[in-house]
Amino acid sequence: MTTRPVDPVLCMALFVSDAPKSCDLDDATIRETVDRTLDRLGPDECYARAAQEFGDHPETALDRIQWAREQCARALTSLAGAAA
């Protein structure tokens, strides 16, 4: 099974959001969180905050960005599949 690439800014928005990695978020919640974070911060601030996290907490940032990428790929792929 191949997954479609997800726009990196969407992953960054989830990465810098206040969404807890420990919770099992449903697809709608992920999409809402990404939209809300992008509306509040914008793409540039999402990237800036992600860079700061990687500088300040490299030991946890990699795990969180991998989580964010997986969650966004699942949530956004299911949305694309539903539209088809």
OpenMM code with the backbone's topology and positions (N, CA, C; nanometers):
from openmm import Vec3, app, unit

residues = "MET THR THR ARG PRO VAL ASP PRO VAL LEU CYS MET ALA LEU PHE VAL SER ASP ALA PRO LYS SER CYS ASP LEU ASP ASP ALA THR ILE ARG GLU THR VAL ASP ARG THR LEU ASP ARG LEU GLY PRO ASP GLU CYS TYR ALA ARG ALA ALA GLN GLU PHE GLY ASP HIS PRO GLU THR ALA LEU ASP ARG ILE GLN TRP ALA ARG GLU GLN CYS ALA ARG ALA LEU THR SER LEU ALA GLY ALA ALA ALA".split()
positions = [
    Vec3(0.0839, -0.1175, 0.0000),
    Vec3(0.0000, 0.0000, 0.0000),
    Vec3(0.0885, 0.1239, 0.0000),
    Vec3(0.0668, 0.2130, -0.0938),
    Vec3(0.1424, 0.3368, -0.0979),
    Vec3(0.0549, 0.4498, -0.0476),
    Vec3(0.1173, 0.5437, 0.0191),
    Vec3(0.0437, 0.6599, 0.0658),
    Vec3(0.0855, 0.7805, -0.0149),
    Vec3(-0.0101, 0.8675, -0.0365),
    Vec3(0.0188, 0.9894, -0.1101),
    Vec3(0.0920, 1.0855, -0.0181),
    Vec3(0.1863, 1.1609, -0.0738),
    Vec3(0.2549, 1.2594, 0.0099),
    Vec3(0.1565, 1.3661, 0.0581),
    Vec3(0.1793, 1.4139, 0.1762),
    Vec3(0.0950, 1.5172, 0.2360),
    Vec3(0.1732, 1.6483, 0.2340),
    Vec3(0.1043, 1.7570, 0.2095),
    Vec3(0.1665, 1.8892, 0.2110),
    Vec3(0.2388, 1.9076, 0.3452),
    Vec3(0.3675, 1.9354, 0.3421),
    Vec3(0.4434, 1.9469, 0.4680),
    Vec3(0.3887, 2.0507, 0.5648),
    Vec3(0.3309, 2.1576, 0.5145),
    Vec3(0.2792, 2.2601, 0.6062),
    Vec3(0.1637, 2.2049, 0.6902),
    Vec3(0.0882, 2.1105, 0.6370),
    Vec3(-0.0195, 2.0494, 0.7156),
    Vec3(0.0377, 1.9672, 0.8305),
    Vec3(0.1455, 1.8972, 0.8019),
    Vec3(0.2133, 1.8197, 0.9074),
    Vec3(0.2732, 1.9118, 1.0129),
    Vec3(0.3321, 2.0229, 0.9688),
    Vec3(0.3897, 2.1187, 1.0642),
    Vec3(0.2815, 2.1778, 1.1524),
    Vec3(0.1646, 2.2045, 1.0948),
    Vec3(0.0548, 2.2604, 1.1744),
    Vec3(0.0124, 2.1629, 1.2838),
    Vec3(0.0021, 2.0357, 1.2513),
    Vec3(-0.0330, 1.9375, 1.3543),
    Vec3(0.0801, 1.9238, 1.4554),
    Vec3(0.2033, 1.9262, 1.4075),
    Vec3(0.3205, 1.9153, 1.4944),
    Vec3(0.3200, 2.0243, 1.6015),
    Vec3(0.2917, 2.1486, 1.5631),
    Vec3(0.2993, 2.2601, 1.6587),
    Vec3(0.1682, 2.2841, 1.7328),
    Vec3(0.0646, 2.2093, 1.6979),
    Vec3(-0.0634, 2.2260, 1.7662),
    Vec3(-0.0548, 2.1733, 1.9089),
    Vec3(-0.1631, 2.1959, 1.9815),
    Vec3(-0.1671, 2.1448, 2.1188),
    Vec3(-0.2267, 2.0046, 2.1259),
    Vec3(-0.2442, 1.9399, 2.0117),
    Vec3(-0.2991, 1.8038, 2.0087),
    Vec3(-0.2040, 1.7081, 2.0803),
    Vec3(-0.2570, 1.6319, 2.1747),
    Vec3(-0.1709, 1.5372, 2.2466),
    Vec3(-0.1410, 1.4141, 2.1617),
    Vec3(-0.0152, 1.3822, 2.1529),
    Vec3(0.0280, 1.2661, 2.0755),
    Vec3(-0.0220, 1.1366, 2.1390),
    Vec3(-0.0480, 1.1392, 2.2661),
    Vec3(-0.0889, 1.0180, 2.3367),
    Vec3(-0.2333, 0.9785, 2.3090),
    Vec3(-0.3131, 1.0689, 2.2536),
    Vec3(-0.4530, 1.0381, 2.2249),
    Vec3(-0.4672, 0.9830, 2.0837),
    Vec3(-0.5664, 0.8981, 2.0670),
    Vec3(-0.5988, 0.8458, 1.9351),
    Vec3(-0.7020, 0.9395, 1.8733),
    Vec3(-0.6553, 1.0333, 1.7903),
    Vec3(-0.7431, 1.1334, 1.7309),
    Vec3(-0.8107, 1.0779, 1.6065),
    Vec3(-0.9384, 1.1096, 1.5907),
    Vec3(-1.0063, 1.0671, 1.4686),
    Vec3(-0.9710, 1.1634, 1.3548),
    Vec3(-1.0025, 1.1215, 1.2331),
    Vec3(-0.9633, 1.1995, 1.1153),
    Vec3(-1.0217, 1.3403, 1.1150),
    Vec3(-1.1473, 1.3538, 1.1541),
    Vec3(-1.2110, 1.4856, 1.1565),
    Vec3(-1.1411, 1.5786, 1.2555),
    Vec3(-1.1016, 1.5256, 1.3704),
    Vec3(-1.0326, 1.6064, 1.4714),
    Vec3(-0.8964, 1.6511, 1.4197),
    Vec3(-0.8276, 1.5637, 1.3502),
    Vec3(-0.6974, 1.6004, 1.2933),
    Vec3(-0.7155, 1.7126, 1.1926),
    Vec3(-0.8122, 1.6990, 1.1025),
    Vec3(-0.8349, 1.8033, 1.0020),
    Vec3(-0.8735, 1.9350, 1.0671),
    Vec3(-0.9594, 1.9307, 1.1681),
    Vec3(-0.9990, 2.0527, 1.2399),
    Vec3(-0.8802, 2.1166, 1.3112),
    Vec3(-0.7964, 2.0345, 1.3716),
    Vec3(-0.6796, 2.0851, 1.4429),
    Vec3(-0.5831, 2.1528, 1.3461),
    Vec3(-0.5584, 2.0885, 1.2326),
    Vec3(-0.4694, 2.1461, 1.1316),
    Vec3(-0.5262, 2.2784, 1.0806),
    Vec3(-0.6544, 2.2811, 1.0461),
    Vec3(-0.7173, 2.4040, 0.9964),
    Vec3(-0.7107, 2.5157, 1.0998),
    Vec3(-0.7444, 2.4830, 1.2238),
    Vec3(-0.7448, 2.5834, 1.3310),
    Vec3(-0.6048, 2.6390, 1.3549),
    Vec3(-0.5057, 2.5512, 1.3548),
    Vec3(-0.3676, 2.5952, 1.3781),
    Vec3(-0.3185, 2.6830, 1.2636),
    Vec3(-0.3473, 2.6442, 1.1401),
    Vec3(-0.3067, 2.7262, 1.0262),
    Vec3(-0.3774, 2.8612, 1.0255),
    Vec3(-0.5051, 2.8632, 1.0617),
    Vec3(-0.5775, 2.9909, 1.0692),
    Vec3(-0.5175, 3.0821, 1.1757),
    Vec3(-0.4793, 3.0223, 1.2868),
    Vec3(-0.4275, 3.1005, 1.3997),
    Vec3(-0.2848, 3.1483, 1.3768),
    Vec3(-0.1987, 3.0599, 1.3219),
    Vec3(-0.0564, 3.0907, 1.3125),
    Vec3(-0.0087, 3.1240, 1.1713),
    Vec3(-0.0677, 3.0602, 1.0720),
    Vec3(-0.0184, 3.0741, 0.9351),
    Vec3(0.0987, 2.9803, 0.9119),
    Vec3(0.1278, 2.9534, 0.7849),
    Vec3(0.2335, 2.8572, 0.7518),
    Vec3(0.3724, 2.8963, 0.8031),
    Vec3(0.4098, 3.0224, 0.7878),
    Vec3(0.5441, 3.0635, 0.8291),
    Vec3(0.5673, 3.0438, 0.9782),
    Vec3(0.4679, 3.0786, 1.0586),
    Vec3(0.4824, 3.0628, 1.2040),
    Vec3(0.4835, 2.9153, 1.2428),
    Vec3(0.4085, 2.8315, 1.1705),
    Vec3(0.4130, 2.6874, 1.1979),
    Vec3(0.5539, 2.6344, 1.1755),
    Vec3(0.6154, 2.6730, 1.0624),
    Vec3(0.7528, 2.6294, 1.0360),
    Vec3(0.8495, 2.6846, 1.1394),
    Vec3(0.8314, 2.8104, 1.1781),
    Vec3(0.9218, 2.8710, 1.2771),
    Vec3(0.9125, 2.7988, 1.4119),
    Vec3(0.7921, 2.7684, 1.4537),
    Vec3(0.7749, 2.6992, 1.5819),
    Vec3(0.8282, 2.5556, 1.5768),
    Vec3(0.8108, 2.4915, 1.4621),
    Vec3(0.8657, 2.3559, 1.4472),
    Vec3(1.0179, 2.3603, 1.4543),
    Vec3(1.0786, 2.4572, 1.3878),
    Vec3(1.2249, 2.4700, 1.3923),
    Vec3(1.2728, 2.4949, 1.5349),
    Vec3(1.1999, 2.5767, 1.6073),
    Vec3(1.2362, 2.6029, 1.7464),
    Vec3(1.2276, 2.4755, 1.8298),
    Vec3(1.1233, 2.3962, 1.8085),
    Vec3(1.1098, 2.2701, 1.8826),
    Vec3(1.2252, 2.1755, 1.8525),
    Vec3(1.2648, 2.1672, 1.7248),
    Vec3(1.3772, 2.0803, 1.6899),
    Vec3(1.5062, 2.1305, 1.7535),
    Vec3(1.5203, 2.2618, 1.7672),
    Vec3(1.6387, 2.3171, 1.8334),
    Vec3(1.6365, 2.2971, 1.9835),
    Vec3(1.5193, 2.3167, 2.0427),
    Vec3(1.5068, 2.3089, 2.1884),
    Vec3(1.4908, 2.1658, 2.2409),
    Vec3(1.4228, 2.0816, 2.1659),
    Vec3(1.3904, 1.9460, 2.2124),
    Vec3(1.4088, 1.8426, 2.1019),
    Vec3(1.5289, 1.8280, 2.0510),
    Vec3(1.5492, 1.7340, 1.9395),
    Vec3(1.5175, 1.5896, 1.9762),
    Vec3(1.5273, 1.5574, 2.1040),
    Vec3(1.5035, 1.4195, 2.1471),
    Vec3(1.3564, 1.3805, 2.1355),
    Vec3(1.2658, 1.4752, 2.1377),
    Vec3(1.1231, 1.4435, 2.1252),
    Vec3(1.0619, 1.4925, 1.9941),
    Vec3(1.1268, 1.5883, 1.9295),
    Vec3(1.0697, 1.6476, 1.8076),
    Vec3(1.0584, 1.5463, 1.6934),
    Vec3(1.1571, 1.4612, 1.6767),
    Vec3(1.1534, 1.3649, 1.5670),
    Vec3(1.0346, 1.2702, 1.5819),
    Vec3(1.0128, 1.2215, 1.7025),
    Vec3(0.9006, 1.1316, 1.7272),
    Vec3(0.7674, 1.2020, 1.7002),
    Vec3(0.7555, 1.3275, 1.7404),
    Vec3(0.6297, 1.4013, 1.7206),
    Vec3(0.6051, 1.4318, 1.5728),
    Vec3(0.7089, 1.4673, 1.4969),
    Vec3(0.6864, 1.4977, 1.3555),
    Vec3(0.6507, 1.3703, 1.2799),
    Vec3(0.7084, 1.2590, 1.3178),
    Vec3(0.6702, 1.1325, 1.2543),
    Vec3(0.5237, 1.1004, 1.2845),
    Vec3(0.4827, 1.1227, 1.4066),
    Vec3(0.3428, 1.1041, 1.4448),
    Vec3(0.2528, 1.1966, 1.3630),
    Vec3(0.2911, 1.3232, 1.3524),
    Vec3(0.2104, 1.4211, 1.2784),
    Vec3(0.1984, 1.3814, 1.1309),
    Vec3(0.3076, 1.3360, 1.0717),
    Vec3(0.3033, 1.2931, 0.9312),
    Vec3(0.2111, 1.1737, 0.9128),
    Vec3(0.2186, 1.0772, 1.0012),
    Vec3(0.1323, 0.9585, 0.9914),
    Vec3(-0.0147, 0.9955, 1.0090),
    Vec3(-0.0424, 1.0807, 1.1070),
    Vec3(-0.1805, 1.1218, 1.1318),
    Vec3(-0.2374, 1.2004, 1.0141),
    Vec3(-0.1598, 1.2940, 0.9616),
    Vec3(-0.2060, 1.3732, 0.8472),
    Vec3(-0.2243, 1.2862, 0.7239),
    Vec3(-0.1332, 1.1947, 0.6999),
    Vec3(-0.1463, 1.1062, 0.5838),
    Vec3(-0.2748, 1.0248, 0.5939),
    Vec3(-0.3039, 0.9727, 0.7113),
    Vec3(-0.4256, 0.8946, 0.7297),
    Vec3(-0.5502, 0.9813, 0.7150),
    Vec3(-0.5522, 1.0940, 0.7832),
    Vec3(-0.6722, 1.1797, 0.7842),
    Vec3(-0.6987, 1.2409, 0.6473),
    Vec3(-0.5952, 1.2814, 0.5804),
    Vec3(-0.6141, 1.3482, 0.4520),
    Vec3(-0.6320, 1.2488, 0.3393),
    Vec3(-0.5744, 1.1311, 0.3512),
    Vec3(-0.5954, 1.0265, 0.2507),
    Vec3(-0.7380, 0.9758, 0.2583),
    Vec3(-0.7918, 0.9617, 0.3782),
    Vec3(-0.9303, 0.9157, 0.3910),
    Vec3(-1.0263, 1.0197, 0.3350),
    Vec3(-0.9923, 1.1469, 0.3477),
    Vec3(-1.0744, 1.2528, 0.2914),
    Vec3(-1.0713, 1.2475, 0.1386),
    Vec3(-0.9531, 1.2276, 0.0825),
    Vec3(-0.9393, 1.2194, -0.0638),
    Vec3(-1.0128, 1.0969, -0.1165),
    Vec3(-1.0065, 0.9862, -0.0436),
    Vec3(-1.0752, 0.8650, -0.0853),
    Vec3(-1.2266, 0.8817, -0.0809),
    Vec3(-1.2753, 0.9570, 0.0154),
    Vec3(-1.4200, 0.9791, 0.0276),
    Vec3(-1.4718, 1.0699, -0.0839),
    Vec3(-1.3848, 1.1590, -0.1328),
    Vec3(-1.4253, 1.2512, -0.2388),
    Vec3(-1.4262, 1.1834, -0.3750),
    Vec3(-1.3543, 1.0738, -0.3897),
    Vec3(-1.3428, 1.0081, -0.5195),
    Vec3(-1.4647, 0.9279, -0.5562),
] * unit.nanometer
topology = app.Topology()
chain = topology.addChain("A")
for resn in residues:
    res = topology.addResidue(resn, chain)
    for name in ("N", "CA", "C"):
        topology.addAtom(name, app.Element.getBySymbol(name[0]), res)
